[in-house]
Amino acid sequence: MRNEEMLLIPGPTPVVDSIYDAMAGETRGHTDPRFVAIYKQAIEQTRTMLKTDGEVFVVAGSGTISMEMALVNTVAAGEKLLILSQGYFGDRFIKLGEAFGIEVDVLQAEWGKQVSPEEVEAKLAQGAYKAVTITHADTSTGVVADLDMLVPIIKKHGALVILDGVCATAAMDEDMSKEYGNPDYKIDVVLSGSQKAIGVPPGLAIVTFNQTALTARKQIERVSAYYCDIQNWIPVMHDPANYFATPPVNLIYGYVEGMRLVLEEGMDKRVVRHNAFGKAVRTALKEYGMKPLAVEEVAASTLSCIVYPEGVDDAAFRRTLAKKGIIVAGALAHLAGKAFRIGHMGNTTEAMLEKAVELIGETLNELGHTVDTTNAVKCFNEQLSALV
């Protein structure tokens, strides 16, 4: 990669040269037949990855646009929404729901833990909820949601499953054709963005609706949106020669290349690789006295929130590490200054993560915290070898 730094934050993630090269292609008109063919390819690649029988939307926007598009097209003002929050980005659905006049209830887990299935069961039994949001991997805490436990409970109570895959899509299992114990128990909406496990620069909102979710949109007489109304986008997704809003032409070029790499590797292999990377990084950092916020049983494969040992200055640590070419992210909310977040997804490689483990140890030693870098690197490699 020609990147000068290793961007190991929870997104954006490292971009490989072939994606940069694709984005450097000549900018064409958004209705030019040559671009239309490329845009069609982007839509079909997304359909293949998520295995959906519904509609795929790949449009200009951020993950927040994806969240808004998923919500406003499925839950009408006055209807009830249950939010399962395992961190900062689960909580974001609260403000979104309130902005559209949706009646919002929330089950919030302690940071670093999952919302329990028993809580979800009890809450859904209390009233008719139109939909339930699940954050597959919360970017603030590094906690993964247990879809095998949650989806059957939600569907049993007749609610739509809206899955926030921003920090999971293309790394974790989000098969929309999968039956969770019953032919009708499936994920209804997956929302995501281009800049995390897909490994493309920020700027694309990706949302997929199955047939059940599309029926829910048809039953809403009027949505409080224009750009985010999927009815305005469906004609474009069927034939990108149609115009609604100008797509980011060069970013679509890059997305097609990014998705080519995803599909070439294959989702089964990507799930295994990301699980291995996450466990290996967390195992290695424990050798430095660094504690993952999420215990291994509930830890996401795409990023980790790592709590500092006593006495480590967050700003000094991340500043010193950045000078060595490794960029990690600070923690959010009440963990700010007490932890950092490291991404290990998308186009990151074994060599990059091994180097990061080494330089994190080197940084700690320079800051006066004596650690065994050689042993940590050994633990990383041993753990990776055992899992891949």
N, C-alpha and C positions, 0 to 999 in steps of 0.2 A: 504494500500500500504506500502511496506517496504522501500520506498524512504525516505531518511533522510531530504530532503528539498522539498518544493513545487516549482516546476519549472513552473512558470507562465510567461514564455516568449512566443513570437509568434512561437515557435518551436525551438528545440524539446519540447514536452509536456509530462506530467506525464505518466509513464508506469505502468500499473497494474501488480500485482503479477502473474496472470495467463499467461501474455505475457512473463515475465521473465522466468517463469517455462517452457514454451514452447521452448524458445530459449536455454534452458539448456539441451535440448534433445541431444542424441548422434549424432554427425556429421556423416552423411553417404555420400557415393559417389553421385555425382550429377546425375548419370545415374542409381543409385540403384532404382529398382521398387518401393520400399517403399517411397523414396523421390519423385520420379516421380509422384506418386499418390497425395502427398501433394502439389506439385507445380501445378498440374492440378486444385486442389481445390482452390488455391490462384487465379488463372486466372479466374475460374468460379465465385468465390465470387465477384471479381472486375466487371465482366460482369453483375452480378445481381445488384450490387449497382448502376452502371451507366446506366443500361438498354440499352445496345448498340447491334446493329445488325452487328457490324464490328469486328475489331481485337483488342484484349487487350494485352498490353505488360507490364510485371512486371519484371524488370531487375535491376541488381546492378547499383546504381548511385544516384545522388542527384536530386533536383528539376531542377537544371541547365541542367542536362542531359535530363530531360523530355522536357524542353523548346527547346533544340537543336534538339531532336528527332522529336518533333512536327513540327518544322520549316523546317528542311532540307528535310523532306519527302513530303512536300506539296508545297513549293515555290522554284522554280529553280533560279539559278543565272540570273540576268537581269530582273526578274519579279518583280512586285510591291507589297509591303507589307505596310499596314497601321497599325500603332501601336497606340492603345488607352491607354495612360499612366495616371495613377492616383497616381503615386509615384515612388519610387526608383526601384521597381521590374518590373514595366511596362517599365521603361527606359532600363532595361537590354536587352530587345528584340532588341534595337537599335544596340548594339555591336554584338549581335548574327547575326542579318540580314546582317550587313556590313561584318562580317567575311566570309560569304558565297556568297558574291557578289550580294546580293539581293538589289533592289532599295527600300530604306526605306523612308517612310513619317511618321510623328508623330503628333498626337494631344495630347498635354500635358495639363492636368488640373492643376489649382493651388492646392497645397497640402491641403488636407482636403475637396476638392470638386470633383464632377464627371465631366467627359467629357460630354458635352451636346449632345443630339441626333441631334439637329439642325446642330452642327458643323460636326458631322459624316455624316449626309445626304449631306451637301454641299461638303465635301471633296470627298466622294465616287462618287459624280456626275461629278467630274473633270477628272476622268480617270479610266481605267480598273485595279482594284486591284485584285490580285490573292487571297489574304487572309487578314483578319483583326484579330489582337490579342487583347484579352480582359483579363485583370487581374481581376478575380472575386472578390477577396478581397486583396488589396495591403497591404503587411506586414509592410510597412513603415508608412503608413498613417491611416490604419484602415478604408479605404473607400471601399464601395461595389459598384460593377457595376450593373446597371439596365438591366438585360438580356431581360426582357420583352419589353423594349424600343429599345435596340440595335440590337438584333438578327434579327428582321424583316427588319430593315433598311439595314443591311449588306447583308442578303440573297436576298433582292429585287434587289440589285446591282450585284448579281452573284458571290460574294466573299465567300470564306470559313471562317467559324467562328472557331478560335483557342482560346480555353478558358484555361487560366492559373488558375487551381484550387488548387495550392499548399497550400494556406491558407484557402481553402473552402471545398474541397472534404471531404465527410462524415459528413459535418455539414450544408451545404447549398444545395439548389436544383440544381443538375447538371444532370438531367434526359435527356439522349441523344435521347430518343424516343419522347420527348415532341415536339409538333408542336406549333410554335410561330405564330399563325394566318394563317398558310398555311401548307399543308402536306409536302412541300419541305423545309420549314423554320425550320431547326434544328441545334443544335450545332454539328460541324463536328469533332472536336478534343478536348478532355479533357486531360490535363497533370497535374500531381500531384507528391507528394512524400509521404513517409510513416510516417513522423515524426510530423505531425501537428494534424489535427482533427482525423486522423485514430488512432493516439496514440501509434504508434510503433516506436522504435528507428530509427534514420536516416540510410539511406543506400539503399533505394529502390526507383527507378524511375518508375512511373506508367503513362502510356500513352494509350489512347483509340482512335482509328480512326473509323469513320463510313464508309459506303460504298462509299460515295462521296469523302471523303478524301483518301480512298484507291485507287480510280480511279485516283485521282490527282497524287499519287505516281507512278502509272503505266505509266503515261504520261510523267514523267521525265526520260529521257534516262539514266542519270547518276547523282547520288547524291555525294556531296563532304563529304562523311562519310563512315566509315566502321562499327564501333561498333554501331553507331546510325542509320544505314540503316535498316529500318524495314523489308526489304526483307530477310535480314540475320536472323531475329528473328522469322518470321512467322512460319517456320518449327518447331522451338522449342516450340512456344506457342501452336501449334497444338498437338505436342507430345514432352513433356519435356525430353523424353529419347534421343532425338536428341541433338547433341552438337554444340554450337557455341562459347559461352564464359561461364566460370564457374559461376553459380549463388551462391549467399550467402546463403548457405544451412540453417544455424540456423536462419538467419533473416527471411527467408521464413516461417520457423516454427512459428516464432512470428507474422508474418503478417497474417497467417491463423487464429491464435487465435484473433488477433486484429479485423480482418474482421468478425469473428464469433460474436464478441461483437457488432459490428456496425449493422450487419444484424439482430441480435437478438433484439436489441432495436428498429430497424426500422427507415428508413429515415424520415418519417413524424414526429415521436416523436423527433428525433435528431434535426430536423430543429426548432421545437418549443422550445426545451431545450436550444439550442444555442442562439436563439433570446432572450429568457428570461434571460439567464446568462449575455449577453452583455448589455442589457438595465438596469438590476439590478446593475451591477458593475458601469456603467457610472453614474446612478442616485445617488448611494451612494457616489462616489468620488466627485461629485459636491458639496456635503455637506462640503467638505474640501477646497472648493475654487479651485478645480482642474477641468479644462475645457477640455472636449474631443475635439480633433482637428476636427473631423468630426461631424457635427450636426446629430441628431438622425435619420433624414430621409435618410441619406446616409451612416450611420455607419454600419460596418461589425459586424456580430454576433460572430466572432471567436477571434477577438483581438481589443484592443482600444489603440490609441495613446493619451496620457493624458498630457496636458500642465500644468506645475507647476504654482502655484500662485507666486506672486512676492516674491523674497528673498529665495526661496528654492534652496539649493545647490544639484545639481543632483548626484554628486559622493557621497557626505555624505549621502544623502537619500537612494540611492540604497545599499550602503555599510552597513548602519545601519539596513536596512530592511533585508538584506542577513544574518546578524548575528541572526536574529529572525527566519530564515529558509524560507523566502519568496524571491524568485529570480525573478526580473523583468528585462526587457531589456532597454537599453538606446535608445534614438531616433537617427535617421540617418540624414545625410547631414546637412542642415542649422538649423534643430531642435535639433541637438546634444547639450546636456546640458540644454535645455529648456523644455524637455518633456521626458516621459518614455513610454514604451509600455508594456501592460499587456495582456497575453493570457488567454482566458476563453473558451477553446475548448477541444475536445477529451475526455479524461478520467477525466478531472477536475470535481469536485463535488460541490454541493451547500455548503457543510460544508467547503471545502477548500477555496472557494471564500469569504464566510462570514468571515472566519478567516483572509484572506488577507486584507479585508476592515478594520477589527479591527486593525491589526498590522500596516497598512499604517497610520492610525490615530495616533496610539501610537508612531510611528516613527516621525511623524510631531510634536507631542507634545514634544518629547525629543529634537528635533532640534530647539525648541523655537517658533513654530507656533501653537498657541492655537486652537484646533479643538474639536468638540463634537463627539467622537467616538461612543458613545451609540446611538446617533441619526442617524449617518451614517449607522450603522448596522441595525437599525430599518427600515430605508429607503430601504436598500437592501432587507430585508425579505418581506416588504410590496410590493415592486415592483415585486419580484419573485412570491409571492402568487397570485398577480393579473394576471400574464401572463401564469403560468403553470396550 
